[in-house]
Amino acid sequence: MRIVVIGAGAVGGYFAGRLAEAGEDVAVVARGETLDVLQQTGMTLIDVPHPPRRVTIPAYPSLAAAGDCDIVLVATKALDGTDAFAGLAGLSPGATVITLQNAVGAPHAALELVGEPGRVWPGVVRGFLHHTGPGVVEFHGGPLSLTFGTWDGERSELAEEFARRLSAAGVAAVVHPDIWQDIWAKAMFVSSFSLLGALTGKPLGDMLADELLAHELRCLMAEVEAAARGAGVALPPDIVADTMAFAAAMPPTSTSSLQRDLLAGAAAELGAQIGAISKLARSFDVPTPRFAFGYALLRARR
């Protein structure tokens, strides 16, 4: 099995590094200074608080240059004004794409390029990974996992084999029988938390401690639930309450990457994480007024 990872940031870099350490046939597609670093000195992985280690991984400027493969992990961010899946140009015939973005619309965007639902597997990454420089990634402990599944929930031997290999490399991989449940469940937390955090500038603990803000967070989650059910996704009946409980168990100082990017004036995944919720909801005739207003306000601030 040959695996190519597009994007050598926090997720892509760490996954590629662990797969390489496990002896898997893996390569990375990167660009600019990151590509130079990977080709000259390799990937640096840091499992905090342990010392850094360098891993040699073949790195290429494009998927076509990387050659034929079986699995492509797309780990590039869906930043506003960019195409997270432009790197799929030159995709091998028959290769399967796994999307790793925090965006409910990401699998659909990949499908537009790949053309076959059977070759696009939506994925959900969980783990505290930080990209600290070109070719340098930190893992800050705790659970680290990839949950993914086929588009229609059909069983796939290739998916199961990839899950075994990734798990053996140290990333707990699970093939979900209905991956759309997990895609929307993660969006319920990430998108709601990111939107309210970006609007208020507050960490998660402060939002939960404020009765009005906690109410707004719950309402945002309820809009995501309504959008998911409009899409035909069978979420658990207590999903909003469970997600609020999950939020309460997170470190109170937590902020989202989207919130930090927006407050810093950096490129951000505003459309992919926030705008996509209301856009998809509209296609199912589901109103999401808080997401629509929040997205419009944050976009105007840009």
Salt bridges, closest charged atoms under 4 A:
GLU21 OE1 - ARG18 NE 3.64
GLU21 OE2 - ARG53 NE 2.51
GLU24 OE1 - ARG165 NH1 2.86
ASP25 OD1 - ARG2 NE 3.54
ASP47 OD2 - ARG53 NH1 3.08
GLU116 OE2 - ARG119 NH1 3.39
GLU138 OE1 - HIS140 NE2 2.82
GLU160 OE2 - ARG155 NE 2.93
GLU161 OE1 - ARG164 NH2 2.70
GLU161 OE2 - ARG165 NE 2.72
ASP182 OD1 - ARG126 NH2 2.97
GLU216 OE1 - ARG290 NE 2.67
GLU225 OE2 - ARG229 NH2 2.95
ASP261 OD2 - LYS77 NZ 3.61
